[in-house]
Amino acid sequence: MLDQQRDTVNAAVNEVLPHAIKMRHHLHRHPELSFHEEQTAKFIAMKLEELGVDSLQTSIGGNGILATITGLQGTGPTLALRADMDALPIQEEGESEYRSERDGVMHACGHDGHSAVLLGTAQTLCRLRANFAGTVRLIFQPAEEVAAGARAIVDSGGMKDVDAIFALHGWPGMDVGKIGIRPGAMMASADTFDITIDGRGAHAAMPHLSVDPIVAGAQVVTALQTIVSRETSPVDSVVVSVTQFHAGSAHNIIPGRAELKGTVRCLTSELRQIMPERVERVVAGVCGALNAEYKLNYRFGTPVTINDERMVNLVREVGAACLGEENVVQLEWPSLGAEDFAVYLGHAPGAMFRLGTGAAKPPLHTPTYDFGDEPLKPGIEMFTHLALRFLRGQSAA
């Protein structure tokens, strides 16, 4: 049965693939930033209508789209497949015929590929309705790059009655045709902080009359690193990065204020919860010792992306069946990057897996990154087989 299903899916994917390539090229040419994906959403909605999905909802959580494909074998569970749509504020330096036509905006994270994979999967599943029961819910999500879109989709009812959810992320450094997977923590949480340090300004030649917020801020930057080196177990992972330091207006003036901003990344929810207290204790101690005042604004953002073990097993089995066992890579380490796919996992079990886009590809979020056309076929095959296996009750034990 698996061989027959694989042949059926492969034939359908081969027919769909040229359309998916054209759709990706269009999306790559016309990237839009987070919260501004209006034309992207219109294009995707138009294509979904042409494919004949059973239902289509637009403007979900902003520019999000929900579509459903219902199997003809009767009632069953609901499986969600998610792709993100937004681009990044980077000037493209690639030379492809479909390079970005918008100055300063490009698909440097491959969301054009993610959306094209899901559109190709939608077209394939529409042709294979007779092969499954239940429902596939397609989620085209806006604003992933600013970690806001998933929450907006969920708050708008996008995960209602969903029994499981899957997503993929194109991954440079991994050969096309390979996938990477791991149970448990797959990507880190991403929280942010703003620190304002108030001292007393003075002439730079008379530092004794000041309470120097730059000196205090510099020591705060250094002291924050001891949270990682001296308060966190070496076998755990946490990142504390100060990414902005703003102070002063002239060479000869000690300013009265310094502002610091940064991010904290964790791989466990338990460690994440205690980080605000640790950060504040360090800031308060340094500022108190140097007679400065401070304000700390610490914001929880994206949770840890924690893959469900049972869903990972299903991805592993499907990958071995349709790509070959040798092309399913067990990832030794998670990424300290973050993904708001984690929000969906708080409402249904699921998994995100890496999809190889080429071992020699430039890194994500760089001016020459391009998802490429070759990864579309294995991506569509994985999503389609996952849907059929899950909805036909053949999931891993």
Secondary structure, DSSP 8 states (H G I E B T S, - for coil): -HHHHHHHHHHHHHHHHHHHHHHHHHHHHS--BTT--HHHHHHHHHHHHHHT-SEEEEEETTTEEEEEEE-TT----EEEEEEE--BBS-------TT---STT-B-TT-HHHHHHHHHHHHHHHHHTGGG--SEEEEEEES-TTTT-HHHHHHHTTTTTT--EEEEEEEEETS-TT-EEE-SEEEEE-EEEEEEEEE-B-EETT-GGG-B-HHHHHHHHHHHHHHHHHHSS-TTS-EEEEEEEEEE-SSTTEE-SEEEEEEEEEESSHHHHHHHHHHHHHHHHHHHHHTT-EEEEEEEEEE--EEE-HHHHHHHHHHHHHHT-GGGEEE-SS-EEEE-THHHHHTTS-EEEEEEEEETT---TTSTT----STTHHHHHHHHHHHHHHHHTT----
